[in-house]
Amino acid sequence: ADHCVGEATSQFAINNQQGTAAFAALNSVKAGCVAYVEANGVEKKPVLIINAQSPSGGNSDSEKGVAFHPRTLAVANDGSISSLVQMCADIDDHSDDKSPCPTFVNGYTQIFVGANANMTHSFLEETGGTVTSRVEMSDDEARELSLPQTPRQVEAERPALQNTNFQAIDVHVTGDNGAYESSLMELGGTGRARLAISANLLRPGAFGSINGFALSGGAQRTDMRTNIHHMAQGTTSRQEQRNMVGGRSTAAFRGRIRVEQSAQQTESEQLSRTILLSDHARIWSTPSLEIIADDVVCTHGATVSDLSEEELFYLRSRGLDRTTSRNLLMYAFVEEIGASVDETIAGGFEDKKGLRSRIIQRLENLVPEGEKSLVGGEFQSV
């Protein structure tokens, strides 16, 4: 009933709920090694796993693509308290004879949480550099500015737009009163990115929390899929997903919560919030509840909006310019999720290499320009 097929280290270790089983099986066959993390007792420092890739992927032939299949298995034994941080990052190989080539990253992470154990999990995807700003600009605007290339043309030629990053995470709370809390952030400039997580609450009193954020811009295609499966009595889950979509990108969120007949007295909350920064940006947001039990408290919802004109007016009336006001609102939207990332990785606001500073740089790259006009009774960005 837990949808976990096969042993954790075998090629049959897949979860059949997310539509990612084929990629998980491919990872099991292709992965050359497994990063194994085991927690016993109280771990005072987080375990950090970095999957770094160079633009060339170590390949001397730029016409051929490169595939990576990173694998992680984490086990939180009974009564343990631990923190796991995973990062996908770019690295410069300082090689002049190697040009960028298309890369395909197919990562798979499995987490098992025992009785009375608590695991905090942070996952950051930051590969692919930075997307091109102002791709929503029309060709006429580009000609008026005498630009040699339109932002759309620059983005189309960006090498990382050919890259694909798929990540699948399977979590199984296998002990009574076990707790799993995650913060997942898609921030990179990879052309196609998908992060799928499935959390299975198998024992009474189990708790699962998933906080997610997806940033999409340029001509990206991003996808965040979540599945929370309540299978035991008295389980609790909390989920908040935030998306920020700009440029001419398309993002998707598919969130599913299923409560089985055996999971009476379940409490579950799910909320998806999205901000569209451009009239050319698109979001497909699909939260869903499947409830078989009859003694539960479950809620879900989704909102899609632009930056609040009322809040912008308030900030500008206090002396802030338009760009700074928009940046401030954008960062406040992200920070509520970013604050849940392990503090050793998040860093302070003055830390130029910390996560907060990196997020601010990416948001500044996507901040809308120009005023808004009233078109058809609705405000639209211009």
Sequence and secondary structure as in RCSB ss.txt:
>XXXX:A:sequence
ADHCVGEATSQFAINNQQGTAAFAALNSVKAGCVAYVEANGVEKKPVLIINAQSPSGGNSDSEKGVAFHPRTLAV
ANDGSISSLVQMCADIDDHSDDKSPCPTFVNGYTQIFVGANANMTHSFLEETGGTVTSRVEMSDDEARELSLPQT
PRQVEAERPALQNTNFQAIDVHVTGDNGAYESSLMELGGTGRARLAISANLLRPGAFGSINGFALSGGAQRTDMR
TNIHHMAQGTTSRQEQRNMVGGRSTAAFRGRIRVEQSAQQTESEQLSRTILLSDHARIWSTPSLEIIADDVVCTH
GATVSDLSEEELFYLRSRGLDRTTSRNLLMYAFVEEIGASVDETIAGGFEDKKGLRSRIIQRLENLVPEGEKSLV
GGEFQSV
>XXXX:A:secstr
   EES TTSTT EETTSS HHHHHHHHHH S  EEEEE SB SS EEEEEEE TTTT S TTS EEE  EEEEE
E TT EEEEEEEEEE     TT     EEEEEEEEEEE TT EEEEEEEE  S    TTTT  HHHHHHTT SS 
HHHHHHT GGGG EEEEEEEEEE STT EEEEEEEE    SEEEEEEEEEE STT EEEEEEEEEE TT EEEEE
EEEEE STT EEEEEEEEEE TT EEEEEEEEEE TT TTEEEEEEEEEEE STT EEEEEEEEEE  SSEEEEE
EEEEE   HHHHHHHHHTT  HHHHHHHHHHHHHHHHHTTS HHHH  TT TTSHHHHHHHHHHHH   S EEEE
TTEEEE 
